[in-house]
Structure formats: structure tokens, C-alpha cells
């Protein structure tokens, strides 16, 4: 959905983001804790937590941008599977 993508992009660079920083920091901490557990269990390859966060963000934004320009792909199970496999391939050990 291009409107959702535009909103998320505006939010990412918004000065108002600082006003809700606590929620963002809580999310980031939970994300990093989950990544650490995945690394310890050897479910995710070792890499810096913040790199995993940025890699995930880039994948999500890239997917949303692509689907905004190619909405028919959203309903294509083959594409969604391929997109996940590409993303997961960047994380798996």
C-alpha cells in the first residue's frame, strides 16, 4: 500500500519521532534481544544487532516499494515465498 509506505517513510524522518522515542526504544530493545537469542541458538548468523535491524528495515521498505509499484505481485504466493527466502538468506547461518 503506497499510502502506508509514504507514512512510514515520513515517520522515519519526522522530527516528531522524538516525542514517541520511548516506544521506539522499547521496540528496538525487544528486537535486539530477539536477534541475540537467535544468534546464540545459531538460528541467525553472527553480525552486529544494529546491522540486522538496518538490513530488516531495508528489506521491508524495499518490499513495500516494489509491491507499491507492482501490486499484483502481492497476491502471488510464489513471489512472497521468493521475497522471504531472499530476506531469510541474508540472516540464516
C-alpha positions as CSV (number, residue, x, y, z in Angstrom):
1,X,0.0,0.0,0.0
2,X,1.7,3.2,-1.2
3,X,0.0,5.4,1.4
4,X,1.3,3.2,4.3
5,X,4.8,3.2,2.8
6,X,4.7,7.0,2.4
7,X,3.5,7.3,6.0
8,X,6.3,5.1,7.3
9,X,8.9,7.0,5.2
10,X,7.6,10.3,6.5
11,X,7.7,9.0,10.1
12,X,11.2,7.7,9.8
13,X,12.5,11.2,9.0
14,X,10.0,13.2,11.1
15,X,11.1,15.5,14.0
16,X,8.0,14.2,15.9
17,X,9.6,10.8,16.2
18,X,11.5,12.1,19.2
19,X,8.2,12.6,21.0
20,X,7.5,8.8,21.0
21,X,11.1,7.7,21.4
22,X,10.2,5.5,24.4
23,X,8.0,3.3,22.3
24,X,10.6,3.1,19.6
25,X,13.4,2.3,22.0
26,X,11.3,-0.4,23.6
27,X,10.7,-2.0,20.2
28,X,14.4,-1.8,19.3
29,X,15.4,-3.4,22.7
30,X,12.9,-6.3,22.1
31,X,14.2,-6.6,18.5
32,X,17.8,-6.7,19.6
33,X,17.0,-9.2,22.4
34,X,15.3,-11.5,19.9
35,X,18.3,-11.2,17.5
36,X,20.7,-12.0,20.2
37,X,18.7,-15.1,21.1
38,X,18.6,-16.2,17.5
39,X,22.4,-15.7,17.2
40,X,23.0,-17.7,20.5
41,X,20.8,-20.5,19.2
42,X,22.7,-20.4,15.8
43,X,19.4,-19.6,14.0
44,X,20.8,-16.3,12.8
45,X,24.4,-15.8,11.6
46,X,26.6,-13.6,13.8
47,X,26.5,-10.0,12.9
48,X,26.0,-6.7,14.8
49,X,22.5,-6.2,16.1
50,X,22.1,-2.8,14.5
51,X,23.1,-4.2,11.1
52,X,20.4,-6.9,11.4
53,X,17.9,-4.0,12.3
54,X,19.0,-2.0,9.3
55,X,19.0,-5.0,7.0
56,X,15.5,-5.8,8.1
57,X,14.3,-2.2,7.6
58,X,15.9,-2.1,4.1
59,X,14.2,-5.4,3.2
60,X,10.8,-4.2,4.5
61,X,11.0,-0.8,2.8
62,X,12.3,-2.4,-0.4
63,X,9.4,-4.9,-0.4
64,X,6.8,-2.2,0.2
65,X,8.2,0.0,-2.5
66,X,8.3,-2.9,-5.0
67,X,4.7,-4.0,-4.1
68,X,3.5,-0.4,-4.4
69,X,4.7,-0.4,-8.0
70,X,3.7,-4.0,-8.7
71,X,0.5,-4.6,-6.6
72,X,-0.4,-7.7,-8.5
73,X,2.7,-9.5,-7.0
74,X,1.2,-9.1,-3.5
75,X,-1.3,-11.9,-4.3
76,X,1.3,-14.1,-5.9
77,X,2.4,-16.8,-3.4
78,X,5.5,-17.6,-5.4
79,X,6.7,-14.0,-5.2
80,X,6.0,-13.7,-1.5
81,X,7.9,-17.0,-0.9
82,X,10.8,-15.9,-3.0
83,X,10.9,-12.5,-1.2
84,X,11.0,-14.2,2.2
85,X,13.7,-16.6,1.0
86,X,15.9,-13.8,-0.2
87,X,15.4,-11.9,3.1
88,X,16.0,-15.1,5.2
89,X,19.1,-15.9,3.1
90,X,20.7,-12.7,4.4
91,X,20.2,-13.8,8.0
92,X,20.4,-17.6,8.2
93,X,23.7,-19.1,9.4
